[in-house]
């Protein structure tokens, strides 16, 4: 089945990579030193350590919990753990927390949606991945005044 979607999947991955470059893996300034430290671990390729550091914070509610969830999900997908149900569940929880933040968290919502899209794409859940990716692009365009 994978070969049937290979050309479309390659383009989707390229588009996601482009969006990731636009957003950056930490496309906004952190205000929490623990989250900054986790992002530093990921930038250094220390994804297992980042996962361990993010897990306790990911249980919190509000922006810090959502930031930790984003970091946790990113560390899991960078470790290739797309197929684990926990990874997609955490990504969806991060999106839900961001949506609860309202307009103050739109850029962060785009970051959470992009992680969800990456996870779903690699799980070959193409319709859901596309929807998350389209919402990501819409979130990127709003601050720039673009109608994507």
Residue pairs with C-beta under 8 A, 6 or more apart in sequence:
1 124
2 9
2 124
5 124
5 126
8 126
9 121
9 124
9 126
12 121
12 126
12 129
12 130
12 133
13 121
15 133
16 114
16 117
16 118
16 121
16 133
19 114
19 133
19 136
19 137
19 140
20 114
20 118
22 140
23 107
23 110
23 111
23 114
23 136
23 140
25 39
25 42
25 43
25 74
26 39
26 43
27 107
27 110
27 111
28 107
28 108
28 111
30 36
30 39
30 67
32 64
32 67
34 53
34 57
34 68
35 57
35 64
35 67
35 68
35 71
37 53
38 50
38 53
38 54
38 57
38 68
38 71
38 75
39 50
39 71
41 47
41 49
41 50
41 53
42 50
42 71
42 74
42 75
42 78
47 75
47 78
47 79
48 75
48 79
50 71
50 72
50 74
50 75
51 72
51 75
51 76
51 79
54 68
54 69
54 71
54 72
54 75
55 72
57 64
57 65
57 67
57 68
58 65
58 68
58 69
58 71
58 72
58 90
59 65
60 68
61 97
62 97
63 101
63 105
63 108
65 97
66 94
66 97
66 98
66 101
66 105
66 108
66 112
67 108
69 90
69 91
69 93
69 94
69 97
69 112
70 94
70 108
70 111
70 112
70 115
72 90
73 87
73 90
73 91
73 94
73 112
73 115
73 116
73 119
74 115
76 82
76 84
76 86
76 87
76 90
77 87
77 115
77 118
77 119
77 122
81 87
82 88
82 119
82 122
82 123
83 122
83 123
87 119
88 116
88 119
88 120
88 123
91 112
91 115
91 116
91 119
91 120
92 116
94 112
94 115
94 116
95 109
95 112
95 113
95 116
95 132
97 112
98 105
98 108
98 109
98 112
98 113
99 109
101 108
101 109
106 139
106 142
106 143
107 139
107 143
109 139
110 135
110 136
110 139
110 140
113 132
113 133
113 135
113 136
113 139
114 132
114 133
114 136
116 132
117 129
117 130
117 132
117 133
117 136
120 126
120 128
120 129
120 132
121 129
121 133
123 129
137 148
138 148
140 146
140 148
141 147
141 148
